Amino acid sequence: MREVKVLGLLGTGVIGGGWAARALHLGIDVLAMDTRPEMEAWIRGAVENARGALSRLTLAPLPPEGRLSFTTDLEAMARAADFIQENIPEQLELKQRILAQASRAAPADVVIASSTSGLLPTDLQRQMTAPERLLVGHPFNPVYLLPLVELVGGQRTSPAALDAAERFYREIGMHPLRVRREIPGHLTDRLQEALWREILHLVNDGVASTGELDDAIIYGPGLRWAGMGTNLIYHLAGGETGMRHMLRQFGPCLKWPWTRLEAPELTDTLIDRMVEGTQAQAKGRSIRELERLRDEYLLAIQQVLKQFDLGAGATLRGLEERLYERSGRNASAGVDAALAAGTAAPARMLDTYVRPEWIDYNGHMTDSRYLQVFGDATDALLRWAGVDDAYRKTGRAVYTLESHVTHIAEAKALEPLYVTTQMLELDAKRLRLRHCLYRRRDETLIATARQLYVHVDTRARRAAPFEPQVHARLERLALAHAALPQS
Ligand SMILES: NC(=O)c1ccc[n+]([C@@H]2O[C@H](COP(=O)([O-])OP(=O)(O)OC[C@H]3O[C@@H](n4cnc5c(N)ncnc54)[C@H](O)[C@@H]3O)[C@@H](O)[C@H]2O)c1
């Protein structure tokens, strides 16, 4: 299975648009295909709408944004894509026909994943050429912010295709959940439907309004679910003996039973109650406004969960670690090569560009982003020396003590930039660096920074010497830079 540089999208509605925004943000080119030419404007709008939220997902250094292109030619898309994600309407025969057509044009090592909410992969792959690369990759709306993707193989799906899909989805910041056996509705929609069925019954029986039922979730269980799900939370509800006690105490209720298995009939009265109820809850806010509000709190929740390394927050942390690692890897190769060749020049530690959201009201890169860019260059240098996530988990880290930034010229949106870094001073616990930020277009120096860092024992909360192997690497660089001018 191949490395994914171009993601092909088959169908560019709500879900196709979400895949596009996520992939482009993480540096993957997207070739979107839809039968309706007007969907080009739609998908470009969807990507633009997602940009605000996505830009606040992480401060980690991102690769250059991917390029979006659009076609109505299915075969052209299938021939050019490295991975195809199908997002056409949920109709088995339509999906079977279109997937078969795509599979005849796509090389056999291109994984084809379906976003289907509930169809079985064995049914989807029936008419395909090389059916072993078909699997379900079921995402959740908004795809650009929610990391979950359910991975389901059919009878003919190869483990290699599932592995390749898992790698790709992780690369774009998702949490692939392997479903052991294909069942209609996979896992999550089975759970969601059970809850929704009860909601429909309770509204139908006149027991509660849609708003009251949403309150029943958002003030209680919903807050617990994001971090621990249902089962682990019930384990806690059983007191010291956990789940065993919980089942002994509440298990018998399951026989009464409180809930119903059959959904109620969707009568006009029930449909009206559901529609009027949710319209009242919306309080005049448009779908767009509500989407923005949803995106804002989904972002905030993930940032909070990140601090606890829980659920979607742990996924975000994993993505950030990979982004820092990727950015550090190129820099490290450059430093090693320069040291081996005995070249004494400041090391090129970061290549980046001015992301549109970094611009202030003057149309230039705003002040705080300079510190972010210099911080990323320091991070790359420290990673080269061995200060990475594993090192930090042992209770040691490097903190900033002082930053002095000098602005010389300006940078506009989308300008490619790079940072070179010079070691000015090193002792057992401290490190002083000088960064230079250049505009790649004309090699103009646009800012410099002098920064002082201290190595700390984060548990004792005080300065501590660098570990010997880290210090030895930093010292090699300090020696190589000793002859360079200091300003
Ligand atoms: N909406 C959700 O919340 C959600 C969540 C997860 C998964 N899904 C699944 O994703 C898939 C798409 O759902 P959606 O909500 O994005 O639907 P949608 O109606 O918004 O988009 C479907 C798109 O497919 C296009 N299309 C139709 N026939 C086509 C063809 N032959 N070739 C190319 N394009 C074609 C349509 O023009 C449309 O743009 C479904 O299988 C659905 O079950 C939806």
The ligand as an ORCA input file, in Angstrom:
! r2SCAN-3c Opt
* xyz 0 1
  N     -23.974     13.168      7.612
  C     -23.453     12.500      8.615
  O     -23.547     12.877      9.783
  C     -22.657     11.236      8.352
  C     -21.774     10.790      9.347
  C     -20.972      9.665      9.073
  C     -21.087      9.007      7.850
  N     -21.990      9.450      6.911
  C     -22.062      8.711      5.633
  O     -21.366      9.453      4.633
  C     -21.970      9.252      3.365
  C     -22.335     10.617      2.750
  O     -23.205     11.307      3.621
  P     -23.403     12.900      3.525
  O     -24.162     13.274      4.746
  O     -22.098     13.570      3.223
  O     -24.361     13.013      2.241
  P     -24.606     14.285      1.283
  O     -25.939     14.080      0.677
  O     -24.330     15.562      2.015
  O     -23.480     14.134      0.157
  C     -23.499     13.144     -0.830
  C     -22.791     13.663     -2.065
  O     -22.605     12.593     -2.985
  C     -22.785     13.112     -4.295
  N     -23.076     12.019     -5.210
  C     -24.240     11.378     -5.405
  N     -24.067     10.412     -6.320
  C     -22.767     10.447     -6.692
  C     -21.989      9.707     -7.613
  N     -22.499      8.722     -8.331
  N     -20.679     10.018     -7.747
  C     -20.144     11.025     -7.031
  N     -20.838     11.768     -6.164
  C     -22.133     11.469     -5.991
  C     -23.903     14.115     -4.151
  O     -23.899     15.037     -5.236
  C     -23.562     14.754     -2.803
  O     -22.728     15.890     -2.969
  C     -23.171      8.341      3.607
  O     -22.795      7.011      3.345
  C     -23.462      8.527      5.090
  O     -24.058      7.390      5.673
  C     -22.761     10.566      7.132
*
